[in-house]
Every structure is written in C-alpha cells, then in structure tokens.
Amino acid sequence: MKISNILLTIMVLLAACYFGYEIIFVLPKLSGFGVLTLNYLLIGCEILCTVFSIYLYHSVFCAIEWKSPEYKKLKRYPFVSLQIPVFNESMNVLKKTLKAALNQDYPKNRYEIIVADDTYDKRKVKSLKEFCDKHKIKYFHRNNRRGFKAGALNDILIYSRGEFIALLDADDRPEPEFLSHTVSVISKNPKIAVVQTRNAERNENYNTVTAIGRMLRDLFFGAIQKSKDTRKLGIFCGSGGIIRKNVLEECGNWPENTVTEDIDITTFLLAKGYYTAFANPIKCRGLLSPTFTGFTNQTFRWAHGTTRTFLLRWRIILKIPGFWRKVEHFLSTLTYLLGPSMLLIDLFLIIHLITKVPIFHMHEARTVWVFGLFFALSALFSLFYVQLKDNRIELKRIITYIFVMYGLAVNFTLAVISAIFNFKISFFRTPRSKGKKDYMQIMKRFWIETLIGFVSIYSGLINISNPTYAPQASWVIFFGIGFLIAPALAIKYG
C-alpha cells in the first residue's frame, strides 16, 4: 500500500473522530431550532472544507510519489493539427506564439498550424491574416462568437487533417519539443486520449497579481495534476496539450454549453474509459493577467464552468470506471463550493459574535483552532512543497496567496450561484496588459467583499478580549483581512 494512501486513511479517520465528537458530544449541549440549524450548517461547511483540505494534502503526498513520463524518439511522426483560437489579441503577443509554433522540432511536413479568429477589430484581422498567409498558416475568421472558444474550435475541426489536435492559447509560447514530447507520450497507449503539459508563465514577477496567478498554477500543476496523473485522471486544461481527434469526435466534439470546455471534454472521455497523462516539465509559457479584475473574471469563469459541468454531467461522471475515480472527479467538479463554504463560515461566526447565539466551538474552544489550522495549513504546506521542488521558497507570496483565496470566496460564491441558475456569461478574454482603472466599476464589483471585510474585523475586535469568544474572533479577523485584500488589489492594480 502506498504511503500516500496510508496518510490519507489516517487523515480521514482523524477528521471523522473530530467531527464525530462534535456531533455526538458537543452539539447536544445546544438547544433551539434556530441555534441547531445554524450549528448544523456551520459544521456542514467545515466538513466540506476539511474534505478539500484532505484532498490537497493527499495530492502533495501523491505528487512526491509521481514520476514524469519518459520521452522516446519517435519512429513514426503522426500528422498533428496545432490549433490556436484567437479573440482580439495584440499582434505583438500573437507573433511570438505563432513563431514558437513554427519552430517546433517536429518535421515541418507533419504538422499544420490553424488559427481560429473571432476578432472583430478589422485592423487586427487584416494584420493577422497577412502574417498567416506569409508563413503558410491556415487562417479562419468568424463573424460571430457562437459557442465562444469551443465553437471556434469545432468550426475548424473539419479543416484539421491531424490524427492529433494540439491546442495553444493565443499568448502561449511553447518549448520547441512541445509537439514531439506530447506525441511521444500519447503514442504509448491507444487508451491515452489526452496529454496535458505544465502551463508556465513568463510574467510572474510583473506584480503581486501575476505572482498570485503563478501560485495558483503551482498548486494545480505542481501537486493536484501530478496526483491525478497517478490515477490517469488528469484534467485537460484547454491549452498546452494534445488530444486524439477520433476521441474528440467520439465525444461529440467540444462541448459548447459550458464555458470550461476543457474539464467538460475530460469528463466525457474519462466516462468512455480513456485515460489522460501529464507531461512535466514540458511547458507552454503564457501571460498571466496583471490586473486583479482580469484575474477575478478568469477565476469566475472557471468556477461557473466547472460547477456547470457537475450539474450537466453528473450522470456521465457515474460512468467513469472505478468507484474512487468517480469520487475524485466529482470532487474536481465541486471544487469551487469552497467559496460558498468559506463565506458561510465567516457569516455564521459574525452572527455568533454579534448576537451571541451559541455555537459548538464555545464548548470546545480549542477545536476552532484545530479545524482552522488544519484547513489553512493545507495550502501553506502544499505551496511550500511545490516551491521547494522548484528550489525557491517565497513565504511572503504564499501568505498573500492564502489571504487572497479567502478574498475570492464571494467571487466563487457568485459564480456557483450563476451556474446553478444557469445565468449566461460571456467568455472573458484575460487581459495581458494593464489598462485604465475604472474606480467606480471596481467599487461596484467589490462592494460585497468590502462590507463583509469591515464587518468581520469589527465583530472580531469587539470580542477579541473575551476568552469565550477570542478564538472565533481571531478567525473572523483573519477572514476579514482576506476579504479586504480583494478590493485593495483591485484598486492598486485595476
């Protein structure tokens, strides 16, 4: 039995003991329908947060055991269609992407580059088409954005001659061996439908927002994706990867009824018994959003689309072979429920501190620290491990990232609500550069975080000196700082 599974079992048993004790011995000390309702909701949110904390810890343990695939020299070079969807991108950004795509170490007559352009700026369209014509790149322009990125990719699929479809975002700069190494991995086994590479970045040190974006990618690719790969459950991320064209067609092409077609197509192919693989450290270096509003728009889309995948595809997830593989993919599609859970925990604690309604933590004050530290330290421990692997430790950035994740709880909650009620959203184009700040728009966008942040800190400060409420007050202040970081970063960076 793997050490990661032994440690997982231990953590699950400890969590079961902790919550079992609270439910069996502590909650009965409380009375009243309203009080019990609040406490059961509170403990339910804490259980959900703990599940994802355990999952994150387990991901790190699995990542330690993970081994990168070996790249063997190809004896056969299957034809590849390298697709690049574009929407209103700068030619300065696009030229670097296209030149990197042209400079692959794959035989030039064994791959083609196809640009799917939804741009409505006529000057950009003209400039991009001229560049593509000059370098013999296939170019297709649409006058509508039906299906957004997924629709554009579907429209060019019939013109794609490749046995495999490789995908790059418009700002990606792939390493020269990107195609040869991904084809090497996917060719090993016909059951491997997708190979995803590490999405890296080339502007991580631009400002605090890009540093946070790097942290988010570190956590996903450095721990979670490696862990998933040990069970052949990796997520296709929509860029920096390669997929079998016949499998894509078997799954009905790119799904257009969510804005995260990548996790959606992953769900379909896993349900059909195919595998995914993760190749590291082969990288596509892209650009992270330097504005905080751009970053929140991007994470809103991820949260909305991933939750929609769960709501639309839960029956399909049930077809994934293996009980625990089903469970894990369910967790992947429910990840953003962490947002509502963190928000509700903070709101329940505020109600408790202001109205003095009793909660179970009052009877076992130490338990709020047990739960809180276990939850908070999962991200700290995971990022510490990933940075240690990269031979760099940036504690200040890690702590900033943790606070920002609390600050994004409202953003994730609104995204989950929009997904549940199927509110239509646009496919936001992530900004690659700083734009003009709109302070009125920022205030309108982040007023909820600002209000909750100030109320959290106020309710914590007026109770911090009372031994009965001090542990809860400390955590509410911690939450409050996180909520206020969101508008602060938006004001500073746009």
Summary of the structure (lengths in Angstrom):
residues: 494
radius of gyration: 23.6
end to end distance: 49.5
largest distance: 76.8
contacts: 1704
relative contact order: 0.12
helix: 62%
strand: 10%
